[in-house]
């Protein structure tokens, strides 16, 4: 399909955004790391494709690629998205399930509404928030718990690993309380993968446990994903 060019003498909104990004990349008032981040965004095909498709973040492609490998989005599923904001993963879940599924996004931050997605603001580890979730799903069990939560990193590998594993363990404790038989759990970890404190019970309670780094995850990023499928209630 040919790409339509803007009329002569007029500039498209996409061209304007591109110029603004390039100017930002050259802005000397920004720190070196900020300019590097902008330049990386400019050169990232997933960022451009996310903008083209109207996805809220490039992370949408990560959950798409994980689902292509593991097939956890199923018709009529009940899905809970932990740490959902800005909504990229919930957006894909809604695209996959539409009105046939139930999708509840949770985050301590606010999130703009999404079609076919219910939003619950709060900390998923809080008992009161969990009771609100249970009320929202009407006593049904959950088929998929997914978490793209990551802590603020400090650049110290061991400390960053411990922080994200603490979040992963909290997400797992939540998941095993709400998952239906055969359900799935998807969670971000850092390279080196999950440690035995979470891997041992996961292997006992799920039929299959894998570490996966989807293509949309940047090569220089330490992130990877723990995917557990076939929950044994």
LINVEN-V166710 format. One record per residue. RES is the residue in three letters. SS is DSSP state (H for helix, E for strand, - for the rest). Layout:
RES_SS ; RES_SS
This chain:
UNK_- ; UNK_- ; UNK_- ; UNK_- ; UNK_- ; UNK_- ; UNK_- ; UNK_- ; UNK_- ; UNK_- ; UNK_- ; UNK_- ; UNK_H ; UNK_H ; UNK_H ; UNK_H ; UNK_H ; UNK_H ; UNK_H ; UNK_H ; UNK_H ; UNK_H ; UNK_H ; UNK_H ; UNK_H ; UNK_H ; UNK_- ; UNK_- ; UNK_- ; UNK_- ; UNK_- ; UNK_H ; UNK_H ; UNK_H ; UNK_H ; UNK_H ; UNK_H ; UNK_H ; UNK_H ; UNK_H ; UNK_H ; UNK_H ; UNK_H ; UNK_- ; UNK_H ; UNK_H ; UNK_H ; UNK_H ; UNK_H ; UNK_H ; UNK_H ; UNK_H ; UNK_H ; UNK_- ; UNK_- ; UNK_- ; UNK_- ; UNK_- ; UNK_H ; UNK_H ; UNK_H ; UNK_H ; UNK_H ; UNK_H ; UNK_H ; UNK_H ; UNK_H ; UNK_H ; UNK_H ; UNK_H ; UNK_- ; UNK_- ; UNK_- ; UNK_- ; UNK_- ; UNK_- ; UNK_- ; UNK_E ; UNK_E ; UNK_E ; UNK_E ; UNK_E ; UNK_- ; UNK_- ; UNK_- ; UNK_- ; UNK_- ; UNK_H ; UNK_H ; UNK_H ; UNK_H ; UNK_H ; UNK_H ; UNK_H ; UNK_H ; UNK_H ; UNK_H ; UNK_H ; UNK_H ; UNK_H ; UNK_- ; UNK_E ; UNK_E ; UNK_E ; UNK_E ; UNK_E ; UNK_E ; UNK_- ; UNK_- ; UNK_- ; UNK_- ; UNK_- ; UNK_- ; UNK_- ; UNK_- ; UNK_- ; UNK_- ; UNK_E ; UNK_E ; UNK_E ; UNK_E ; UNK_- ; UNK_- ; UNK_- ; UNK_- ; UNK_- ; UNK_H ; UNK_H ; UNK_H ; UNK_H ; UNK_H ; UNK_H ; UNK_H ; UNK_H ; UNK_H ; UNK_H ; UNK_- ; UNK_- ; UNK_- ; UNK_- ; UNK_- ; UNK_E ; UNK_E ; UNK_E ; UNK_E ; UNK_E ; UNK_E ; UNK_- ; UNK_- ; UNK_- ; UNK_- ; UNK_- ; UNK_- ; UNK_- ; UNK_- ; UNK_- ; UNK_H ; UNK_H ; UNK_H ; UNK_H ; UNK_H ; UNK_H ; UNK_H ; UNK_H ; UNK_H ; UNK_H ; UNK_H ; UNK_H ; UNK_H ; UNK_H ; UNK_H ; UNK_H ; UNK_H ; UNK_H ; UNK_H ; UNK_H ; UNK_H ; UNK_H ; UNK_E ; UNK_E ; UNK_E ; UNK_E ; UNK_E ; UNK_E ; UNK_E ; UNK_E ; UNK_E ; UNK_E ; UNK_E ; UNK_E ; UNK_- ; UNK_- ; UNK_- ; UNK_- ; UNK_- ; UNK_H ; UNK_H ; UNK_H ; UNK_H ; UNK_H ; UNK_H ; UNK_H ; UNK_H ; UNK_H ; UNK_H ; UNK_E ; UNK_E ; UNK_E ; UNK_E ; UNK_E ; UNK_E ; UNK_E ; UNK_- ; UNK_- ; UNK_- ; UNK_- ; UNK_- ; UNK_- ; UNK_- ; UNK_- ; UNK_- ; UNK_- ; UNK_E ; UNK_E ; UNK_E ; UNK_E ; UNK_E ; UNK_E ; UNK_E ; UNK_E ; UNK_E ; UNK_- ; UNK_-
